[in-house]
Amino acid sequence: MTDAERSGPPLVLGVDSGGSGLRVALAPVDAPARRSVATSRTPVRTSGSGIDAGHMMEQLLPMALTLLEEHETAGARIAAAVVGAAGMATLGDALRAELPDAFRRELGVERLALAGDAVTAYAGALGQRAGAVVAAGTGMIALGTGLDRWRRADGWGHLLGDCGGGAWIGRAGLDAAMRAFDGRRGGSSPLLALAEKRFGPAGELPGRIYPRTDRPAALASFAPDVALCATQGDPVAAGVLREAARHIADAAAAVCPAGGGEVALTGGLFHLGEPLLGPLQAELAEQLPHATVVTAEGDPLHGSLVIAGALAADGLRLPRDGRLLSVTQRQMHGTAIEAGS
């Protein structure tokens, strides 16, 4: 499509790429909530060299073109796009090298931002306001800013961190189950019963967990069982969730701007409900007495559209960062500039 053919009303394109697949959204530049969405359940490939930019474009481009064709207004153009991806900070070198030209060539996009999924989660939850966001599902990461720079805590994976996340809770619950199986102190018979119901005989648990390539997800699948046991009065399960709440609050306190601000919680882990949210609210009140816990406004896909809208309107206030939020746009004389560091 030529530039003249793209002279219609401006739209923004948002992308959310993670372990469960790829989502692409298109929305009016000033109304991210009026989005249309296409979804692929095939995750973008990742290897030792990082996220596969070619594989991402193979999936993303047909979905984006379909959304454009379905848009009601002829000649609609994409004024800005944002790609949010898990692992962008450490595995996104190929995306930063290849996507700006690919988006410009295939979609006519002159303004592109590449963001870590924690950044799009932040923008989805708080927009462009100062504060802190905890994103927790299988893993756990906290991100905060006073709009000067990003502050990150945890998000280091299930072996080195993600403390308080789903995999952490599940592993702690399984530890208590195995303690009960052995007859050691700190065990929980209710957790043992649920572990065997979910995974099979306790003595066979190592063989069922260790060989799996999705070990974090397997561990996290037990987190709802831990919450169930806590609800039913098991003190060991309740203790696991209290400790998880302490870890989550620690991370939020580490990144929250001085003097407090807003703190938003986002992600599937918080669907565990009161067994986790009760102690977490208490921990946040103790560690961040001047902060206000607020409901997240939207999800990471919404956040990618919020950032894209700000980028299109020259109103991006979130801190630019070479790895967490990098921006590439075309100069007037036709060369690209990188405004991410």
C-alpha positions in Angstrom: 0.0 0.0 0.0 1.4 3.5 -0.9 1.6 6.4 1.5 -1.2 8.1 -0.3 -3.4 5.0 0.2 -2.6 5.2 3.9 -3.8 8.8 4.2 -7.0 7.8 6.1 -7.7 8.2 9.8 -4.9 7.3 12.1 -4.9 4.0 14.0 -2.4 2.4 16.4 -1.3 -1.2 16.4 -0.4 -3.1 19.6 1.3 -6.5 20.0 1.5 -8.7 23.1 3.9 -11.6 22.7 4.4 -14.2 25.5 4.5 -17.8 26.4 0.8 -18.4 25.6 1.0 -17.0 22.1 0.7 -13.7 20.2 -2.1 -11.1 20.3 -2.4 -8.2 17.8 -4.8 -5.2 18.3 -5.8 -2.3 16.2 -7.6 0.8 17.6 -8.2 4.5 16.9 -5.3 6.5 18.0 -7.3 8.3 20.7 -9.5 5.4 21.9 -7.4 2.3 22.8 -10.5 0.6 24.4 -12.2 0.4 21.0 -9.8 -2.3 19.9 -10.2 -5.2 17.5 -8.0 -8.2 18.3 -6.5 -11.1 16.4 -4.9 -14.0 18.3 -2.4 -16.8 17.7 -1.9 -19.5 20.3 1.5 -20.3 18.8 4.3 -18.7 20.9 7.0 -16.9 19.0 10.1 -19.1 18.8 13.0 -18.3 21.1 16.5 -19.8 20.9 19.9 -19.1 22.3 20.2 -16.1 20.0 17.0 -14.6 21.3 13.5 -14.0 20.1 13.0 -15.0 16.4 12.1 -11.8 14.6 11.2 -13.6 11.4 8.8 -16.0 13.2 7.1 -13.1 14.9 6.6 -11.3 11.6 5.3 -14.5 9.9 2.5 -14.6 12.5 2.0 -10.9 13.1 1.8 -9.5 9.6 -1.3 -11.6 8.4 -3.2 -10.7 11.5 -2.3 -7.0 11.2 -3.4 -6.9 7.5 -6.6 -8.7 8.3 -7.4 -6.2 11.1 -6.7 -3.3 8.7 -8.9 -4.8 6.0 -11.8 -5.3 8.5 -11.6 -1.7 9.7 -14.6 0.2 8.7 -12.9 3.3 7.3 -11.1 2.9 3.9 -7.5 4.0 3.7 -6.9 3.8 7.5 -3.2 4.1 8.3 -1.1 2.9 11.3 0.3 6.0 12.9 2.4 4.1 15.5 2.9 0.6 16.7 4.2 -1.0 19.9 5.5 -4.6 20.3 5.5 -5.8 23.8 7.3 -9.1 24.3 8.3 -11.3 27.2 12.1 -11.4 27.3 12.5 -8.2 25.3 15.2 -6.8 27.7 17.5 -9.8 27.4 16.4 -11.7 24.3 15.2 -8.8 22.1 18.4 -7.9 20.1 17.0 -9.4 16.8 13.7 -7.7 17.3 15.4 -4.3 17.8 17.6 -4.9 14.7 14.9 -6.2 12.3 11.5 -5.1 13.3 11.7 -1.3 12.5 12.5 -2.0 8.8 10.0 -4.8 8.6 7.2 -2.7 10.0 8.0 0.2 7.8 8.3 -2.0 4.7 5.2 -4.2 5.3 2.8 -1.8 7.1 4.1 1.7 6.5 4.8 2.2 10.2 7.2 5.1 10.8 7.0 5.1 14.6 7.6 1.9 16.4 8.3 1.2 20.1 9.7 -2.2 21.4 8.9 -2.8 25.0 9.3 -5.5 27.6 6.0 -7.1 28.7 6.5 -5.5 32.1 6.4 -2.1 30.5 3.2 -2.8 28.6 1.7 -4.2 31.7 2.7 -1.0 33.5 1.1 1.2 30.8 -2.0 -1.0 30.7 -2.4 -0.7 34.5 -1.5 2.9 35.2 -1.2 4.6 31.8 1.6 7.2 31.9 1.3 8.1 35.6 4.1 7.6 38.1 3.8 4.6 40.4 4.5 0.9 40.5 3.0 -2.2 39.0 3.4 -5.8 40.1 2.7 -8.2 37.3 2.3 -11.8 38.6 1.3 -15.0 37.0 3.7 -18.0 36.7 6.4 -15.5 37.5 6.5 -12.2 39.2 8.1 -8.8 38.4 7.6 -5.3 39.8 8.3 -2.2 37.7 8.1 1.4 38.9 8.9 4.9 37.8 8.7 8.5 38.8 8.8 9.1 35.0 12.5 9.7 35.2 13.8 6.1 34.9 12.5 2.6 35.3 13.1 0.7 38.5 12.8 -3.1 38.3 12.6 -5.8 41.0 12.7 -9.5 40.4 11.4 -11.2 37.3 14.6 -13.3 37.3 12.8 -16.6 36.5 11.8 -19.5 38.7 15.4 -20.7 39.5 16.8 -17.3 40.5 13.7 -15.4 41.7 10.1 -14.7 40.7 9.6 -14.8 44.5 5.9 -15.0 45.4 4.8 -15.8 41.9 2.7 -18.8 40.8 5.7 -21.2 40.3 7.1 -20.1 43.7 3.8 -20.7 45.5 3.4 -24.1 43.7 6.9 -25.2 44.5 6.5 -24.2 48.2 3.2 -26.1 48.4 4.8 -29.2 46.8 7.7 -28.9 49.3 5.1 -29.0 52.1 3.4 -32.0 50.5 6.7 -33.9 50.2 7.5 -33.1 53.8 4.2 -34.7 54.8 5.0 -37.7 52.6 8.4 -38.1 54.4 7.0 -37.4 57.9 9.2 -34.2 58.3 8.3 -31.1 60.2 6.4 -28.4 58.1 4.4 -30.9 56.1 0.8 -30.6 55.1 -1.4 -33.7 54.6 -4.1 -31.7 52.8 -1.5 -30.4 50.3 -0.1 -34.0 49.9 -3.6 -35.2 49.0 -4.1 -32.5 46.4 -0.6 -33.0 45.0 -1.2 -36.7 44.4 -4.6 -35.9 42.9 -3.0 -33.5 40.4 0.3 -35.2 39.7 0.0 -38.8 40.8 1.8 -40.8 43.6 4.1 -38.6 45.6 7.1 -40.9 45.2 6.8 -40.5 41.5 6.6 -36.7 41.6 10.3 -36.0 40.6 10.0 -38.1 37.5 6.8 -36.3 36.6 8.1 -32.7 37.2 11.8 -32.6 36.4 11.8 -33.8 32.8 9.1 -31.3 31.7 10.1 -28.4 29.5 7.3 -26.3 31.1 8.4 -26.8 34.7 7.5 -23.3 35.8 4.0 -23.7 34.4 3.7 -27.2 36.0 4.7 -25.8 39.4 2.3 -22.8 39.0 -0.5 -25.2 38.3 -0.4 -26.2 42.0 -0.8 -22.6 43.2 -4.7 -22.7 43.1 -4.5 -25.9 45.3 -2.4 -24.1 47.8 -5.0 -21.3 47.9 -7.8 -23.9 48.3 -6.1 -25.5 51.2 -5.5 -22.1 52.8 -9.3 -21.3 52.4 -10.1 -24.6 54.1 -8.0 -23.7 57.1 -4.6 -25.4 56.5 -2.1 -23.4 58.4 0.9 -24.5 56.2 -0.8 -23.4 53.0 -1.8 -20.1 54.6 1.8 -19.6 55.7 3.0 -20.1 52.1 0.6 -17.4 50.8 1.7 -15.0 53.6 5.3 -15.5 52.6 4.4 -15.0 49.0 2.6 -11.7 49.9 5.8 -10.6 51.7 7.9 -11.2 48.7 5.5 -9.4 46.4 5.3 -6.4 48.7 9.1 -6.4 49.0 9.3 -6.1 45.2 6.7 -3.3 45.1 8.4 -1.4 47.8 11.8 -1.6 46.0 10.4 0.1 42.8 7.8 2.5 44.1 8.8 6.1 43.7 9.9 7.9 46.9 6.9 9.3 48.8 4.5 6.7 47.5 2.2 7.0 44.6 -0.2 4.4 43.0 0.5 0.7 43.1 -1.4 -1.6 40.7 -1.6 -5.4 40.8 -2.1 -7.2 37.5 -1.9 -10.7 36.3 -3.6 -14.1 36.8 -2.0 -14.8 40.1 -4.2 -12.4 41.9 -7.2 -14.4 40.8 -6.3 -16.6 43.8 -8.3 -14.1 45.7 -8.5 -13.4 49.4 -6.0 -16.1 50.6 -3.3 -14.1 48.8 -4.9 -10.6 48.6 -5.7 -10.4 52.3 -2.1 -10.8 53.5 -0.8 -8.8 50.5 -2.9 -5.8 51.4 -1.6 -5.9 54.9 2.0 -6.2 53.7 1.6 -3.3 51.3 0.0 -1.1 54.0 3.0 -1.8 56.3 5.7 -1.4 53.7 4.2 1.4 51.6 2.0 3.4 54.0 1.9 6.4 51.6 1.0 4.5 48.5 -2.5 3.9 47.1 -3.4 0.4 45.8 -5.5 0.8 42.7 -7.2 -1.5 40.2 -5.3 -2.0 37.0 -7.0 -0.1 34.1 -6.2 -2.8 31.5 -4.0 -5.6 30.4 -0.6 -5.5 28.6 -2.3 -5.5 25.2 -4.2 -2.4 26.2 -0.9 -1.0 27.5 0.8 -1.4 24.1 -2.1 0.6 22.5 -1.7 3.3 25.2 2.0 3.7 24.5 1.4 3.6 20.7 -1.3 6.4 21.1 1.1 8.5 23.1 3.9 7.9 20.5 1.6 8.9 17.6 0.7 12.1 19.4 4.3 13.0 20.4 3.1 12.6 24.0 5.2 9.7 25.3 6.1 10.4 28.9 7.2 7.0 30.0 11.0 6.7 30.3 12.8 5.5 27.2 15.3 2.8 27.8 17.5 0.9 25.3 16.2 -2.5 26.4 12.9 -1.9 28.3 11.3 0.7 26.0 13.1 1.7 22.8 11.6 3.9 20.1 12.5 4.1 16.5 11.0 6.7 14.1 11.7 8.2 10.7 13.3 11.6 10.4 12.0 14.1 7.9 14.9 13.4 5.5 14.0 9.7 5.5 16.6 8.1 7.8 15.7 6.3 11.0 16.6 7.4 14.4 16.7 5.3 17.5 15.4 7.2 20.6 15.6 4.4 23.1 18.6 5.1 25.2 
